[in-house]
Protein backbone atom coordinates (compact mmCIF):
# COMPACT_ATOMS: atom_id res chain seq x y z
CA UNK A 1 0.00 0.00 0.00
CA UNK A 2 2.77 2.38 0.91
CA UNK A 3 4.59 1.68 -2.38
CA UNK A 4 1.40 2.37 -4.33
CA UNK A 5 0.86 5.63 -2.41
CA UNK A 6 4.39 6.74 -3.25
CA UNK A 7 3.82 5.91 -6.90
CA UNK A 8 0.52 7.82 -6.89
CA UNK A 9 2.18 10.86 -5.27
CA UNK A 10 4.93 10.70 -7.88
CA UNK A 11 2.38 10.65 -10.68
CA UNK A 12 0.47 13.58 -9.15
CA UNK A 13 3.63 15.68 -8.86
CA UNK A 14 4.59 14.83 -12.44
CA UNK A 15 1.10 15.76 -13.65
CA UNK A 16 1.27 19.07 -11.76
CA UNK A 17 4.63 19.87 -13.31
CA UNK A 18 3.23 19.13 -16.77
CA UNK A 19 0.20 21.35 -16.13
CA UNK A 20 2.41 24.17 -14.78
CA UNK A 21 4.66 23.91 -17.85
CA UNK A 22 1.65 24.11 -20.16
CA UNK A 23 0.25 27.13 -18.31
CA UNK A 24 3.65 28.81 -18.47
CA UNK A 25 3.92 28.20 -22.21
CA UNK A 26 0.42 29.62 -22.78
CA UNK A 27 1.21 32.66 -20.62
CA UNK A 28 4.35 33.39 -22.66
CA UNK A 29 2.17 33.55 -25.76
CA UNK A 30 -0.93 35.26 -24.36
CA UNK A 31 0.49 37.92 -21.98
CA UNK A 32 2.53 39.84 -24.61
CA UNK A 33 -0.48 39.83 -26.95
CA UNK A 34 -2.71 41.07 -24.13
CA UNK A 35 -0.28 43.89 -23.30
CA UNK A 36 -0.16 44.90 -26.96
CA UNK A 37 -3.98 44.96 -27.03
CA UNK A 38 -4.08 47.15 -23.90
CA UNK A 39 -1.58 49.63 -25.33
CA UNK A 40 -3.48 49.83 -28.62
CA UNK A 41 -6.64 50.62 -26.67
CA UNK A 42 -4.80 53.33 -24.72
CA UNK A 43 -3.42 54.79 -27.95
CA UNK A 44 -6.94 54.95 -29.40
CA UNK A 45 -8.24 56.61 -26.24
CA UNK A 46 -5.38 59.13 -26.42
CA UNK A 47 -6.22 59.91 -30.07
CA UNK A 48 -9.83 60.64 -29.04
CA UNK A 49 -8.55 62.94 -26.26
CA UNK A 50 -6.40 64.89 -28.70
CA UNK A 51 -9.27 65.26 -31.17
CA UNK A 52 -11.55 66.49 -28.37
CA UNK A 53 -8.98 69.08 -27.25
CA UNK A 54 -8.54 70.41 -30.78
CA UNK A 55 -12.34 70.60 -31.32
CA UNK A 56 -12.77 72.32 -27.93
CA UNK A 57 -10.16 74.85 -29.02
CA UNK A 58 -12.15 75.63 -32.18
CA UNK A 59 -15.34 76.20 -30.14
CA UNK A 60 -13.43 78.45 -27.72
CA UNK A 61 -12.17 80.61 -30.60
CA UNK A 62 -15.69 80.82 -32.05
CA UNK A 63 -17.09 82.05 -28.71
CA UNK A 64 -14.29 84.39 -27.64
CA UNK A 65 -12.78 85.58 -30.89
CA UNK A 66 -9.34 84.57 -29.66
CA UNK A 67 -7.48 81.35 -28.94
CA UNK A 68 -6.17 79.79 -25.75
CA UNK A 69 -3.48 77.17 -25.38
CA UNK A 70 -4.51 76.54 -21.75
CA UNK A 71 -6.33 73.20 -21.61
CA UNK A 72 -7.52 74.01 -18.10
CA UNK A 73 -9.44 77.02 -19.49
CA UNK A 74 -11.19 74.70 -21.92
CA UNK A 75 -12.28 72.53 -18.98
CA UNK A 76 -13.40 75.49 -16.85
CA UNK A 77 -15.35 76.94 -19.77
CA UNK A 78 -17.23 73.67 -20.30
CA UNK A 79 -15.64 72.93 -23.67
CA UNK A 80 -14.17 69.74 -22.18
CA UNK A 81 -16.01 67.67 -19.55
CA UNK A 82 -12.84 66.71 -17.66
CA UNK A 83 -9.11 67.31 -17.94
CA UNK A 84 -7.92 64.76 -20.53
CA UNK A 85 -5.37 62.23 -19.30
CA UNK A 86 -3.32 59.85 -21.41
CA UNK A 87 -3.58 56.41 -19.78
CA UNK A 88 -0.03 55.62 -20.89
CA UNK A 89 1.33 58.59 -18.95
CA UNK A 90 1.81 60.90 -21.93
CA UNK A 91 1.91 64.70 -21.70
CA UNK A 92 -0.39 66.80 -23.89
CA UNK A 93 1.46 69.75 -25.41
CA UNK A 94 0.55 71.93 -28.39
CA UNK A 95 2.76 71.12 -31.38
CA UNK A 96 1.06 73.93 -33.31
CA UNK A 97 -0.59 76.43 -30.97
CA UNK A 98 -4.15 77.44 -31.85
CA UNK A 99 -4.89 80.91 -33.13
CA UNK A 100 -7.78 82.66 -34.82
CA UNK A 101 -8.44 80.69 -37.99
CA UNK A 102 -6.15 77.84 -36.89
CA UNK A 103 -7.36 75.05 -34.57
CA UNK A 104 -3.85 73.96 -33.69
CA UNK A 105 -2.38 70.48 -33.27
CA UNK A 106 -2.07 68.80 -29.88
CA UNK A 107 0.70 66.27 -29.28
CA UNK A 108 1.22 63.46 -26.78
CA UNK A 109 4.71 62.62 -25.52
CA UNK A 110 3.92 58.89 -25.80
CA UNK A 111 1.63 58.51 -28.81
CA UNK A 112 2.02 61.59 -30.99
CA UNK A 113 5.09 63.68 -30.44
CA UNK A 114 7.03 66.18 -32.51
CA UNK A 115 10.50 66.11 -31.04
CA UNK A 116 12.04 69.47 -30.24
CA UNK A 117 14.13 70.44 -33.24
CA UNK A 118 16.48 73.38 -32.77
CA UNK A 119 15.83 76.22 -35.18
CA UNK A 120 18.58 77.74 -37.30
CA UNK A 121 19.73 79.98 -34.46
CA UNK A 122 19.73 77.18 -31.86
CA UNK A 123 22.31 74.55 -31.07
CA UNK A 124 21.75 71.46 -28.94
CA UNK A 125 23.98 71.82 -25.89
CA UNK A 126 22.94 68.61 -24.16
CA UNK A 127 20.43 65.83 -24.76
CA UNK A 128 19.61 62.48 -23.18
CA UNK A 129 16.83 59.88 -23.38
CA UNK A 130 18.53 58.16 -20.43
CA UNK A 131 19.73 55.01 -22.12
CA UNK A 132 22.81 55.59 -19.97
CA UNK A 133 24.33 58.08 -17.50
CA UNK A 134 26.61 59.71 -20.07
CA UNK A 135 27.16 63.37 -19.25
CA UNK A 136 25.41 63.06 -15.87
CA UNK A 137 27.36 63.70 -12.66
CA UNK A 138 25.92 62.47 -9.36
CA UNK A 139 26.99 65.09 -6.84
CA UNK A 140 24.90 63.80 -3.92
CA UNK A 141 23.04 60.56 -3.18
CA UNK A 142 22.64 58.36 -6.20
CA UNK A 143 20.71 57.57 -9.34
CA UNK A 144 20.15 54.68 -11.72
CA UNK A 145 19.06 54.02 -15.29
CA UNK A 146 15.97 51.78 -15.37
CA UNK A 147 14.03 50.99 -18.55
CA UNK A 148 15.16 54.17 -20.31
CA UNK A 149 14.54 56.44 -17.31
CA UNK A 150 16.82 58.18 -14.85
CA UNK A 151 15.40 57.07 -11.50
CA UNK A 152 16.03 59.00 -8.29
CA UNK A 153 14.65 56.99 -5.37
CA UNK A 154 14.29 58.09 -1.73
CA UNK A 155 14.60 54.49 -0.48
CA UNK A 156 18.30 54.52 -1.28
CA UNK A 157 19.10 58.18 -0.57
CA UNK A 158 16.98 60.81 1.18
CA UNK A 159 18.41 63.48 -1.11
CA UNK A 160 19.73 63.13 -4.65
CA UNK A 161 21.49 65.76 -6.74
CA UNK A 162 22.56 65.26 -10.35
CA UNK A 163 24.42 67.85 -12.45
CA UNK A 164 25.04 68.11 -16.18
CA UNK A 165 26.28 70.70 -18.63
CA UNK A 166 28.82 73.53 -18.71
CA UNK A 167 29.17 76.28 -16.12
CA UNK A 168 29.79 78.72 -18.99
CA UNK A 169 26.26 78.24 -20.34
CA UNK A 170 24.44 81.59 -20.29
CA UNK A 171 21.29 81.79 -22.40
CA UNK A 172 19.58 78.47 -22.94
CA UNK A 173 16.35 76.48 -22.79
CA UNK A 174 15.88 73.26 -20.82
CA UNK A 175 13.06 70.81 -21.57
CA UNK A 176 12.51 67.96 -19.12
CA UNK A 177 9.92 65.18 -19.13
CA UNK A 178 9.44 63.54 -15.73
CA UNK A 179 6.95 61.61 -13.60
CA UNK A 180 6.61 61.94 -9.84
CA UNK A 181 5.62 58.43 -8.79
CA UNK A 182 5.63 59.00 -5.02
CA UNK A 183 6.55 61.66 -2.50
CA UNK A 184 6.82 65.42 -2.43
CA UNK A 185 8.46 66.41 -5.69
CA UNK A 186 11.58 67.18 -7.70
CA UNK A 187 13.65 70.13 -8.79
CA UNK A 188 15.42 71.29 -11.94
CA UNK A 189 18.60 73.29 -11.38
CA UNK A 190 19.65 75.95 -13.90
CA UNK A 191 22.44 78.49 -14.00
CA UNK A 192 24.05 76.47 -11.22
CA UNK A 193 27.69 75.60 -10.49
CA UNK A 194 27.34 71.78 -10.41
CA UNK A 195 29.09 71.42 -7.04
CA UNK A 196 27.97 69.14 -4.21
CA UNK A 197 26.99 72.20 -2.18
CA UNK A 198 25.35 73.70 -5.21
CA UNK A 199 24.70 77.37 -5.98
CA UNK A 200 22.21 78.61 -8.56
CA UNK A 201 18.48 78.65 -9.33
CA UNK A 202 16.09 75.75 -8.89
CA UNK A 203 12.56 75.27 -10.20
CA UNK A 204 10.60 72.90 -7.98
CA UNK A 205 7.57 70.75 -8.71
CA UNK A 206 6.47 70.48 -5.09
CA UNK A 207 3.37 68.66 -3.88
CA UNK A 208 4.72 69.01 -0.34
CA UNK A 209 3.98 72.75 -0.49
CA UNK A 210 0.27 72.09 -1.03
CA UNK A 211 0.77 71.42 -4.72
CA UNK A 212 2.81 74.40 -5.87
CA UNK A 213 5.40 75.31 -8.45
CA UNK A 214 8.16 77.44 -6.94
CA UNK A 215 11.51 78.99 -7.87
CA UNK A 216 14.26 79.38 -5.29
CA UNK A 217 17.84 80.60 -5.13
CA UNK A 218 20.34 78.13 -3.70
CA UNK A 219 23.55 79.28 -1.98
CA UNK A 220 26.15 76.64 -1.08
CA UNK A 221 23.49 73.94 -1.00
CA UNK A 222 21.07 75.91 1.18
CA UNK A 223 17.76 76.83 -0.42
CA UNK A 224 16.30 80.27 0.22
CA UNK A 225 12.57 80.86 0.54
CA UNK A 226 10.73 80.80 -2.81
CA UNK A 227 10.77 84.13 -4.62
CA UNK A 228 8.33 82.85 -7.25
CA UNK A 229 5.32 80.69 -6.38
CA UNK A 230 2.21 79.45 -8.21
CA UNK A 231 -0.49 76.90 -7.34
CA UNK A 232 -0.91 73.87 -9.55
CA UNK A 233 -4.21 73.97 -11.50
CA UNK A 234 -7.28 72.40 -9.92
CA UNK A 235 -7.44 68.61 -10.54
CA UNK A 236 -3.87 68.71 -11.83
CA UNK A 237 -2.55 65.10 -11.96
CA UNK A 238 0.38 65.43 -9.53
CA UNK A 239 1.46 61.79 -9.28
CA UNK A 240 1.83 59.02 -11.86
CA UNK A 241 1.49 61.39 -14.81
CA UNK A 242 4.34 62.57 -16.99
CA UNK A 243 4.75 66.35 -17.26
CA UNK A 244 6.94 68.56 -19.41
CA UNK A 245 8.90 71.35 -17.73
CA UNK A 246 10.43 73.99 -19.98
CA UNK A 247 12.80 76.63 -18.57
CA UNK A 248 14.03 79.44 -20.82
CA UNK A 249 16.72 81.84 -19.57
CA UNK A 250 18.01 84.79 -21.58
CA UNK A 251 19.90 87.60 -19.92
CA UNK A 252 17.91 88.46 -16.80
CA UNK A 253 14.62 87.23 -18.32
CA UNK A 254 13.10 83.89 -17.29
CA UNK A 255 10.08 82.01 -18.65
CA UNK A 256 9.01 78.68 -17.15
CA UNK A 257 6.27 76.49 -18.63
CA UNK A 258 4.63 73.27 -17.43
CA UNK A 259 2.94 71.21 -20.15
CA UNK A 260 3.19 74.18 -22.49
CA UNK A 261 1.46 76.61 -20.12
CA UNK A 262 3.40 79.62 -18.80
CA UNK A 263 3.75 79.38 -15.02
CA UNK A 264 6.40 82.06 -14.40
CA UNK A 265 7.68 85.03 -16.34
CA UNK A 266 10.08 87.20 -14.33
CA UNK A 267 13.44 88.98 -14.22
CA UNK A 268 16.39 88.39 -11.88
CA UNK A 269 20.13 89.11 -11.99
CA UNK A 270 21.48 86.84 -9.22
CA UNK A 271 23.21 84.28 -11.47
CA UNK A 272 24.24 85.02 -15.05
CA UNK A 273 25.57 81.61 -16.13
CA UNK A 274 25.85 78.00 -15.07
CA UNK A 275 25.00 74.38 -15.77
CA UNK A 276 21.84 72.39 -14.99
CA UNK A 277 20.71 69.41 -12.96
CA UNK A 278 18.04 67.57 -10.99
CA UNK A 279 17.19 67.20 -7.32
CA UNK A 280 14.86 64.99 -5.27
CA UNK A 281 14.27 65.04 -1.55
CA UNK A 282 12.34 63.50 1.34
CA UNK A 283 10.20 60.54 0.23
CA UNK A 284 10.25 61.23 -3.50
CA UNK A 285 10.48 58.62 -6.22
CA UNK A 286 10.91 60.23 -9.64
CA UNK A 287 11.43 58.98 -13.18
CA UNK A 288 13.12 61.43 -15.56
CA UNK A 289 12.28 60.33 -19.12
CA UNK A 290 14.27 62.82 -21.19
CA UNK A 291 16.11 66.13 -21.11
CA UNK A 292 17.27 68.51 -23.81
CA UNK A 293 19.14 71.81 -23.58
CA UNK A 294 19.41 74.19 -26.55
CA UNK A 295 21.07 77.57 -26.70
CA UNK A 296 18.99 80.73 -27.03
CA UNK A 297 20.63 83.55 -28.99
KAKA-V256945 format. One record per residue. N is the residue number from 1. RES is the residue in three letters. SS is DSSP state (@ for helix, = for strand, . for the rest). PHI is phi as a letter, one per 40 degrees, with the letter a starting at -180 (none if undefined). PSI is psi in radians with two decimals (none if undefined). Layout:
BEGIN
n: [N & N]
res: [RES & RES]
ss: [SS & SS]
phi: [PHI & PHI]
psi: [PSI & PSI]
END
This chain:
BEGIN
n: [1 & 2 & 3 & 4 & 5 & 6 & 7 & 8 & 9 & 10 & 11 & 12 & 13 & 14 & 15 & 16 & 17 & 18 & 19 & 20 & 21 & 22 & 23 & 24 & 25 & 26 & 27 & 28 & 29 & 30 & 31 & 32 & 33 & 34 & 35 & 36 & 37 & 38 & 39 & 40 & 41 & 42 & 43 & 44 & 45 & 46 & 47 & 48 & 49 & 50 & 51 & 52 & 53 & 54 & 55 & 56 & 57 & 58 & 59 & 60 & 61 & 62 & 63 & 64 & 65 & 66 & 67 & 68 & 69 & 70 & 71 & 72 & 73 & 74 & 75 & 76 & 77 & 78 & 79 & 80 & 81 & 82 & 83 & 84 & 85 & 86 & 87 & 88 & 89 & 90 & 91 & 92 & 93 & 94 & 95 & 96 & 97 & 98 & 99 & 100 & 101 & 102 & 103 & 104 & 105 & 106 & 107 & 108 & 109 & 110 & 111 & 112 & 113 & 114 & 115 & 116 & 117 & 118 & 119 & 120 & 121 & 122 & 123 & 124 & 125 & 126 & 127 & 128 & 129 & 130 & 131 & 132 & 133 & 134 & 135 & 136 & 137 & 138 & 139 & 140 & 141 & 142 & 143 & 144 & 145 & 146 & 147 & 148 & 149 & 150 & 151 & 152 & 153 & 154 & 155 & 156 & 157 & 158 & 159 & 160 & 161 & 162 & 163 & 164 & 165 & 166 & 167 & 168 & 169 & 170 & 171 & 172 & 173 & 174 & 175 & 176 & 177 & 178 & 179 & 180 & 181 & 182 & 183 & 184 & 185 & 186 & 187 & 188 & 189 & 190 & 191 & 192 & 193 & 194 & 195 & 196 & 197 & 198 & 199 & 200 & 201 & 202 & 203 & 204 & 205 & 206 & 207 & 208 & 209 & 210 & 211 & 212 & 213 & 214 & 215 & 216 & 217 & 218 & 219 & 220 & 221 & 222 & 223 & 224 & 225 & 226 & 227 & 228 & 229 & 230 & 231 & 232 & 233 & 234 & 235 & 236 & 237 & 238 & 239 & 240 & 241 & 242 & 243 & 244 & 245 & 246 & 247 & 248 & 249 & 250 & 251 & 252 & 253 & 254 & 255 & 256 & 257 & 258 & 259 & 260 & 261 & 262 & 263 & 264 & 265 & 266 & 267 & 268 & 269 & 270 & 271 & 272 & 273 & 274 & 275 & 276 & 277 & 278 & 279 & 280 & 281 & 282 & 283 & 284 & 285 & 286 & 287 & 288 & 289 & 290 & 291 & 292 & 293 & 294 & 295 & 296 & 297]
res: [UNK & UNK & UNK & UNK & UNK & UNK & UNK & UNK & UNK & UNK & UNK & UNK & UNK & UNK & UNK & UNK & UNK & UNK & UNK & UNK & UNK & UNK & UNK & UNK & UNK & UNK & UNK & UNK & UNK & UNK & UNK & UNK & UNK & UNK & UNK & UNK & UNK & UNK & UNK & UNK & UNK & UNK & UNK & UNK & UNK & UNK & UNK & UNK & UNK & UNK & UNK & UNK & UNK & UNK & UNK & UNK & UNK & UNK & UNK & UNK & UNK & UNK & UNK & UNK & UNK & UNK & UNK & UNK & UNK & UNK & UNK & UNK & UNK & UNK & UNK & UNK & UNK & UNK & UNK & UNK & UNK & UNK & UNK & UNK & UNK & UNK & UNK & UNK & UNK & UNK & UNK & UNK & UNK & UNK & UNK & UNK & UNK & UNK & UNK & UNK & UNK & UNK & UNK & UNK & UNK & UNK & UNK & UNK & UNK & UNK & UNK & UNK & UNK & UNK & UNK & UNK & UNK & UNK & UNK & UNK & UNK & UNK & UNK & UNK & UNK & UNK & UNK & UNK & UNK & UNK & UNK & UNK & UNK & UNK & UNK & UNK & UNK & UNK & UNK & UNK & UNK & UNK & UNK & UNK & UNK & UNK & UNK & UNK & UNK & UNK & UNK & UNK & UNK & UNK & UNK & UNK & UNK & UNK & UNK & UNK & UNK & UNK & UNK & UNK & UNK & UNK & UNK & UNK & UNK & UNK & UNK & UNK & UNK & UNK & UNK & UNK & UNK & UNK & UNK & UNK & UNK & UNK & UNK & UNK & UNK & UNK & UNK & UNK & UNK & UNK & UNK & UNK & UNK & UNK & UNK & UNK & UNK & UNK & UNK & UNK & UNK & UNK & UNK & UNK & UNK & UNK & UNK & UNK & UNK & UNK & UNK & UNK & UNK & UNK & UNK & UNK & UNK & UNK & UNK & UNK & UNK & UNK & UNK & UNK & UNK & UNK & UNK & UNK & UNK & UNK & UNK & UNK & UNK & UNK & UNK & UNK & UNK & UNK & UNK & UNK & UNK & UNK & UNK & UNK & UNK & UNK & UNK & UNK & UNK & UNK & UNK & UNK & UNK & UNK & UNK & UNK & UNK & UNK & UNK & UNK & UNK & UNK & UNK & UNK & UNK & UNK & UNK & UNK & UNK & UNK & UNK & UNK & UNK & UNK & UNK & UNK & UNK & UNK & UNK & UNK & UNK & UNK & UNK & UNK & UNK & UNK & UNK & UNK & UNK & UNK & UNK & UNK & UNK & UNK & UNK & UNK & UNK]
ss: [. & @ & @ & @ & @ & @ & @ & @ & @ & @ & @ & @ & @ & @ & @ & @ & @ & @ & @ & @ & @ & @ & @ & @ & @ & @ & @ & @ & @ & @ & @ & @ & @ & @ & @ & @ & @ & @ & @ & @ & @ & @ & @ & @ & @ & @ & @ & @ & @ & @ & @ & @ & @ & @ & @ & @ & @ & @ & @ & @ & @ & @ & @ & @ & . & . & . & . & . & . & @ & @ & @ & @ & @ & @ & . & . & . & . & . & . & . & . & . & . & . & . & . & . & . & = & = & = & = & = & . & . & = & . & . & = & . & . & = & = & = & = & . & . & . & = & . & . & . & . & . & . & . & . & . & . & . & = & = & = & = & = & . & . & . & . & . & . & . & . & = & = & = & = & . & . & . & = & = & = & . & . & = & = & = & = & = & . & . & . & . & . & . & = & = & = & = & = & . & . & . & . & . & . & . & = & = & = & = & = & = & = & = & = & = & = & . & . & = & = & = & = & = & = & = & = & . & . & . & . & . & . & . & = & = & = & = & = & = & = & @ & @ & @ & . & . & = & = & = & = & = & = & = & = & . & . & = & = & . & . & . & . & = & = & = & = & . & . & . & . & . & . & . & . & . & . & = & = & = & = & = & = & = & = & = & . & . & = & = & = & = & = & = & . & . & = & = & = & = & = & = & = & . & . & . & . & . & . & . & = & = & = & = & = & = & . & . & . & . & = & = & = & = & = & = & = & = & = & = & = & . & .]
phi: [none & c & c & c & c & c & c & c & c & c & c & c & c & c & c & c & c & c & c & c & c & c & c & c & c & c & c & c & c & c & d & d & c & c & c & c & c & c & c & c & c & c & c & c & c & c & c & c & d & c & c & c & c & c & c & c & c & c & c & c & c & c & c & b & g & a & c & b & c & c & c & c & c & c & c & c & c & g & c & b & c & b & c & c & b & c & c & c & g & c & b & c & b & c & c & b & c & c & a & c & g & b & c & g & b & c & b & b & c & b & b & a & b & b & d & c & b & d & c & c & b & b & b & c & c & a & a & a & b & g & c & a & c & d & g & c & b & c & b & a & g & a & a & a & c & b & f & g & b & c & b & b & b & c & c & c & a & c & b & b & b & b & b & a & h & b & c & c & d & b & b & a & b & b & b & b & b & a & b & c & c & a & g & c & i & a & b & b & c & a & f & b & c & g & c & d & c & c & b & i & c & a & c & b & c & b & c & c & c & f & f & b & b & b & b & b & b & b & b & f & g & b & c & c & c & d & b & b & a & a & c & c & d & c & g & c & c & c & b & f & a & c & b & b & b & b & b & b & b & a & g & b & b & b & b & b & b & b & f & g & b & c & b & b & a & a & b & a & b & c & b & b & a & i & c & b & i & b & a & b & a & f & b & c & b & b & b & c & c & a & a & a & b & b & c & b & b]
psi: [-0.76 & -0.70 & -0.73 & -0.69 & -0.75 & -0.70 & -0.74 & -0.76 & -0.72 & -0.74 & -0.72 & -0.79 & -0.75 & -0.74 & -0.72 & -0.74 & -0.68 & -0.77 & -0.76 & -0.72 & -0.71 & -0.78 & -0.73 & -0.74 & -0.69 & -0.72 & -0.68 & -0.58 & -0.77 & -0.78 & -0.85 & -0.69 & -0.69 & -0.74 & -0.66 & -0.73 & -0.78 & -0.78 & -0.62 & -0.69 & -0.70 & -0.68 & -0.69 & -0.76 & -0.70 & -0.69 & -0.71 & -0.75 & -0.81 & -0.72 & -0.72 & -0.68 & -0.79 & -0.70 & -0.65 & -0.64 & -0.70 & -0.75 & -0.66 & -0.78 & -0.72 & -0.63 & -0.60 & -0.22 & 0.11 & 2.85 & 2.83 & 2.45 & 0.07 & 1.88 & -0.59 & -0.63 & -0.63 & -0.60 & -0.85 & -0.60 & -0.05 & 0.13 & -0.39 & 2.41 & -0.76 & 2.90 & 2.09 & 2.39 & 2.24 & 2.15 & -0.21 & 0.10 & 0.27 & 2.75 & 2.33 & 2.08 & 2.45 & 2.11 & -0.79 & 1.98 & 2.48 & 2.62 & 3.02 & 2.11 & -0.18 & 2.16 & -0.43 & 2.93 & 2.15 & 2.43 & 2.81 & 2.32 & -0.27 & -0.80 & -0.44 & 1.71 & 2.30 & 1.82 & 2.57 & 2.07 & 2.06 & 2.43 & -3.12 & -0.49 & 0.29 & 2.53 & 2.40 & 2.09 & -0.58 & 2.52 & 2.44 & 2.37 & 0.17 & 0.78 & -0.37 & -3.09 & 0.27 & 2.22 & -0.11 & 2.38 & 1.98 & 1.97 & -0.18 & 2.44 & -2.23 & -3.01 & 2.72 & 2.64 & 2.12 & 2.03 & 0.76 & 0.33 & 2.58 & 2.04 & 2.17 & 2.02 & 2.23 & -0.37 & -0.44 & -0.63 & 2.29 & -0.54 & 2.35 & 2.37 & 2.24 & 2.33 & 2.64 & 2.68 & -2.93 & 2.33 & -0.18 & -0.06 & 2.39 & -1.21 & 2.01 & 3.00 & 2.20 & 2.32 & 2.13 & 2.36 & 2.19 & 2.74 & 2.18 & 1.91 & -0.74 & 2.78 & -2.85 & -0.55 & -2.89 & 2.87 & 2.70 & 1.98 & 2.57 & 2.69 & 0.89 & 2.92 & -0.06 & 0.20 & 2.86 & -0.90 & 1.44 & 2.64 & 2.35 & -2.82 & 2.71 & 2.26 & 2.34 & 2.29 & 1.75 & 1.74 & -0.35 & -0.32 & 0.76 & 0.84 & 1.25 & 2.73 & 2.35 & 2.78 & 2.32 & 2.85 & 2.45 & 2.23 & 2.01 & 0.79 & -0.15 & 2.15 & 2.30 & 2.95 & 2.60 & 2.36 & -0.06 & 2.35 & 2.44 & 2.44 & 2.51 & 2.59 & 2.70 & 2.39 & 0.34 & 2.25 & 1.67 & -0.83 & 2.67 & 0.51 & 2.21 & 2.43 & 2.62 & 2.20 & 2.21 & 2.15 & 2.08 & 2.18 & 2.22 & 1.98 & -2.18 & 0.28 & 2.33 & 2.31 & 2.22 & 2.23 & 2.60 & 2.11 & 0.67 & -0.08 & 2.31 & 2.18 & -0.73 & 2.50 & 1.84 & 3.05 & 2.50 & 2.60 & 0.28 & -0.78 & 2.22 & -0.23 & 2.93 & 2.94 & -2.87 & 3.11 & -3.09 & 2.73 & 2.48 & 2.79 & 3.01 & -2.21 & 0.64 & 2.47 & 1.99 & 2.44 & 2.07 & 2.09 & -0.63 & 2.79 & 2.47 & 2.40 & 2.20 & 2.66 & 2.70 & 1.96 & none]
END
